């Protein structure tokens, strides 16, 4: 992914450097956007009346794509009607609930939230009506996430929802908190926009557009960066090395297949490596011996609403 970022960045820099010599046909624009979810899928479980006879299990539906964006675009119009551009957008996603366990009668509440942030590049072809004042346009191309992660936070007022062994180890515990970071694999999606330019002068215009992004990203790694037991007096004690008691691991890598006998030998090696460490009963699930899970992906499909301003380098411009 880093090589892709460097290559695309080099293209942008060379394009900017060309402004002085090849001003004709170039434009630059910037703006703000709102990304509305365009699809729903299961994000995780929701359980109410936890531990009761009438315990109810369900699914939480949603998407990670929703959010606000700030972006820019550099492009070149080959003619009055056709061109090519490269867009750069930083998207700050909205917080979504991905897991929830509760019991109103006992007061148990265990909620996990997540928020995505990402930087994307969008090479695109442009078709413009070329009208003098109000000029409709359409853009279509691909979208490439080059940087980003999904930050998670879990908060529980009952350690038993994490593992029933935690209270045995921490008798004063009244809660649990954890933070996580999920990163994705290289992905390519598709992007399309239709909009309207309002030309204020020969060089300056404002625009508005509506678009659609189709994007799915496979998970690459999942890291629990912090896990704390919360005591009755408000103090916190680190519990990262105990997460595996509840079937969660500090560091996980996602793979396309897991071979049973190789996987068993891998876990045995991780346990043997930790034999002399009093704080860990196994190194499985650490960065030295990452836990292994089958690949899963998530949707970032959105309807995009953008407004902004554009400056065009017209023939004869001295910029």
Secondary structure, 3 states (H helix, E strand, C coil): CHHHHHHHHHHHHHHHHCCCCCCCCEEEEEEEEEEEECCCEEEEEEEECCCCCCCEEEEEEECCCCEEEEEEEEEEECCCCEEEEEEEEEEEECCEEEEEEEECCCCEEEEEEEEEEEEEEEEEEEEECCCCCEEEEEEEEEEEEEEEEEEEEEEECCHHHCCCCHHHHCCCEEEEEEEEEEEECCCCEEEEEEEEEEECCCCEEEEEEEEEEECEEEEEEEEEEEEEEEECCCCEEECHHHHHHHCCCCEEEEECCCCHHHHHHHHHHHHHHCCCCCCCCCCECCCCECEEEECCEEECCEEEEEEEEEEECCCCCCC
